[in-house]
Amino acid sequence: MTSLDPTCAGLRLTSALDGLSVTFRGMVAAPDEHNCECHWGSARELALLKMPDVTLDPDLLRRTWQAPGWDDHASVVRRILPQFATALVGGLIESERGFEDVGRFLARGQWQEWPAGQASAVAEFLDAWWDHTLPLPEPAVPAYDVLACVAEASGTLTPWLTAWETSRAPAADRHLVQAVEQWDYDLLGDSLPWDTWSSEETEAQTLAELVAWLVDHASDRLRQHGAPPALLHRVRLIGLNGPARWDDPHWPGYRY
């Protein structure tokens, strides 16, 4: 169960960030790593990735995590991970393509296949960030964005929804209201509300899992939180299919 106390969750997150710093201290990009100088950056900037523990300026950090062309992507992830994670939880990382893109940056590094200590440090960071987000009234990154990020980074939705289900902090219900408001257009169009690089089959399974969870667990919490009736109807409609959804008198009139 996630913590009801933002202070305790914050201490756990601080410890997880410290764990990343200790675990990945001294890491560098692969010696022969390179990227397109005209699109990514200069040779001097590339050299910084091969120097341990040098803080990157925000623009270089952004270009580094967004760049698609690394030969040894895992080494680049390990090199910038402590600084990147700290900026991420502080709300200093922006992505025009959505926070799922942040999760994919981690996933492309195949961190779950790293040595046990490294993989555990990443897993603890993701868990602690979500644990910190749920009870926090005003997180730096909205819960629906954090969920997209950690789901893509880990390749699964289940543990994150389970944690949300068991968290009874008032803020967790407020985050649920915000998430449904953010997601309902996509879900009523039978689409996952964030982009994923999973196969069509896996994407369909993830969508079905999210829909089932919302239908089973969201309505009562939204009602207890005082969500407007229109939002409650949209959750109900998400659980319907075909004409039963579109012909319902509470269909919001979305066009796709």
C-alpha positions in Angstrom: 0.0 0.0 0.0 1.3 3.5 -0.8 1.9 5.9 2.0 -0.9 8.2 3.2 1.8 10.6 4.4 3.4 12.8 1.8 6.3 13.4 4.2 7.1 9.7 4.5 6.7 9.3 0.7 9.0 12.2 0.2 11.7 10.7 2.4 11.4 7.5 0.4 11.8 9.4 -2.9 14.8 11.3 -1.6 16.4 8.0 -0.6 15.6 6.5 -4.0 17.3 9.5 -5.7 20.3 9.2 -3.4 20.4 5.5 -4.4 20.6 6.4 -8.1 23.4 8.8 -7.4 25.4 6.2 -5.5 24.7 3.4 -7.9 25.4 5.3 -11.1 28.3 7.4 -9.8 31.2 7.4 -12.2 29.1 6.1 -15.2 30.0 7.4 -18.6 28.7 6.9 -22.2 30.5 4.2 -24.2 33.9 5.4 -25.4 33.0 5.2 -29.1 29.5 6.7 -28.6 28.6 9.4 -31.1 25.6 11.3 -32.5 24.8 13.7 -35.3 26.7 16.9 -34.6 24.4 19.0 -36.7 21.3 17.7 -34.9 22.4 16.7 -31.4 25.4 18.8 -30.4 29.1 19.5 -30.6 32.1 17.2 -30.0 32.8 19.1 -26.8 29.3 18.3 -25.6 29.7 14.7 -26.6 32.9 14.6 -24.6 31.0 15.6 -21.5 29.0 12.4 -21.7 32.2 10.5 -21.5 33.3 12.3 -18.3 31.8 11.0 -15.1 29.6 13.0 -12.8 29.8 16.3 -14.7 26.5 18.2 -14.5 24.9 18.9 -17.9 23.2 22.2 -18.6 19.4 21.8 -19.0 19.4 22.1 -22.7 22.1 19.5 -23.2 20.3 17.2 -20.8 17.1 17.6 -22.9 18.9 16.9 -26.1 20.6 13.9 -24.7 17.5 12.1 -23.4 15.4 13.0 -26.4 18.0 11.9 -29.0 17.1 8.7 -30.7 20.4 7.8 -32.3 22.7 6.4 -29.6 24.5 3.2 -30.4 24.8 2.2 -26.7 21.6 3.7 -25.4 21.9 2.0 -22.0 25.3 3.6 -21.3 23.8 7.1 -22.0 20.8 6.4 -19.7 23.2 5.3 -16.9 25.4 8.4 -17.5 22.6 10.9 -17.0 20.1 9.0 -14.9 20.8 10.6 -11.5 20.6 14.2 -12.8 17.7 13.3 -15.1 15.6 11.6 -12.4 16.1 14.6 -10.0 15.0 17.0 -12.8 12.1 14.7 -13.6 10.5 14.6 -10.2 11.1 18.4 -9.8 8.9 19.1 -12.9 11.9 20.3 -14.9 11.6 17.8 -17.7 9.2 18.6 -20.5 8.2 16.5 -23.5 6.1 17.7 -26.4 5.3 14.1 -27.1 4.0 13.3 -23.6 5.5 11.8 -20.6 5.3 8.4 -22.1 8.3 9.4 -24.1 10.2 9.9 -20.9 9.3 6.3 -20.0 10.4 5.0 -23.3 13.8 6.7 -22.9 14.3 4.5 -19.8 12.8 1.4 -21.4 15.1 1.6 -24.5 18.0 1.2 -22.1 16.6 -2.2 -21.1 17.2 -1.3 -17.4 15.5 -4.5 -16.2 18.4 -6.5 -17.7 21.1 -4.5 -16.0 23.0 -5.9 -13.0 20.8 -6.6 -10.1 21.9 -3.5 -8.0 21.4 -1.2 -10.9 18.0 -2.6 -11.9 16.8 -2.5 -8.3 17.8 1.2 -8.0 15.8 2.1 -11.0 12.8 0.0 -9.9 12.9 1.7 -6.5 13.0 5.1 -8.0 9.9 4.4 -10.2 8.1 2.9 -7.2 9.0 5.8 -4.9 8.1 8.5 -7.4 4.6 7.0 -7.8 4.3 6.5 -4.1 5.2 10.1 -3.6 2.8 11.4 -6.3 -0.4 9.7 -5.1 -0.8 11.4 -1.7 0.7 14.8 -2.8 -2.0 17.4 -3.3 0.0 19.3 -5.9 2.7 17.1 -7.4 5.2 18.7 -9.8 4.1 16.3 -12.5 0.4 15.3 -12.7 -0.4 11.8 -11.7 -1.8 10.9 -15.1 1.6 11.8 -16.7 3.6 9.9 -14.0 1.4 6.9 -14.7 2.1 7.0 -18.5 5.8 7.4 -17.7 6.2 4.5 -15.2 3.9 2.2 -17.3 6.1 2.7 -20.4 9.3 2.5 -18.4 8.3 -0.7 -16.8 6.3 -2.3 -19.5 3.3 -2.9 -17.3 0.3 -1.1 -15.9 -0.8 -3.5 -13.2 1.4 -2.5 -10.2 0.7 1.2 -10.7 -3.0 0.7 -10.8 -2.9 -1.6 -7.8 -1.0 1.1 -5.8 -3.6 3.7 -6.9 -6.4 1.4 -5.8 -4.9 0.9 -2.4 -4.0 4.5 -1.8 -6.8 6.2 0.2 -5.1 9.6 0.5 -7.6 12.3 -0.4 -5.2 13.6 -3.0 -5.2 10.2 -4.8 -9.0 10.6 -5.4 -8.4 14.2 -6.7 -5.7 12.8 -9.1 -8.3 10.3 -10.3 -10.7 13.0 -11.2 -8.0 14.8 -13.1 -7.0 11.7 -14.9 -10.5 10.8 -16.1 -11.0 14.4 -17.3 -7.7 14.0 -19.2 -8.4 10.5 -20.6 -12.1 10.3 -21.3 -12.0 11.5 -24.9 -9.5 8.9 -25.9 -11.1 6.1 -23.8 -14.5 6.8 -25.3 -12.9 6.5 -28.7 -11.5 3.1 -27.7 -7.9 4.4 -27.6 -5.2 4.3 -24.9 -4.8 7.8 -23.6 -1.0 7.9 -24.2 1.1 6.6 -27.1 2.9 3.4 -26.7 5.5 1.4 -28.6 3.9 -1.9 -27.6 2.5 -4.3 -30.1 -1.2 -3.8 -31.1 -2.1 -6.8 -29.0 -0.3 -5.5 -25.9 -1.8 -2.1 -26.4 -5.2 -3.6 -26.6 -4.6 -5.5 -23.4 -3.4 -2.4 -21.6 -6.4 -0.4 -22.8 -8.7 -3.2 -21.6 -7.0 -3.3 -18.2 -7.3 0.5 -17.7 -10.9 0.5 -18.8 -11.8 -2.4 -16.4 -10.0 -0.8 -13.6 -11.8 2.5 -14.0 -15.2 0.9 -14.3 -14.6 -1.3 -11.3 -12.8 1.2 -9.0 -13.2 4.7 -10.1 -16.9 5.4 -9.9 -17.3 5.1 -6.1 -14.2 7.1 -5.4 -15.2 9.9 -7.8 -18.7 10.0 -6.3 -17.3 10.2 -2.8 -14.9 13.0 -3.9 -17.9 15.0 -5.3 -17.1 14.6 -9.0 -19.8 16.2 -11.2 -22.4 13.9 -12.6 -21.2 14.4 -16.1 -17.9 12.8 -15.2 -19.5 9.9 -13.5 -21.6 9.3 -16.6 -18.5 9.3 -18.8 -16.9 6.6 -16.6 -20.1 4.6 -17.0 -20.0 5.1 -20.8 -16.4 3.9 -20.9 -17.6 0.5 -19.7 -20.2 0.3 -22.6 -19.6 -0.6 -26.2 -21.0 0.4 -29.6 -24.5 1.9 -29.8 -25.0 1.4 -26.1 -22.4 4.0 -25.6 -23.1 6.3 -28.5 -26.9 6.3 -28.2 -26.8 6.9 -24.5 -28.5 10.2 -23.6 -25.3 11.2 -21.7 -23.0 10.7 -24.7 -20.9 13.9 -24.7 -21.1 14.4 -28.5 -17.4 13.7 -29.2 -16.5 13.2 -32.9 -13.6 11.0 -34.0 
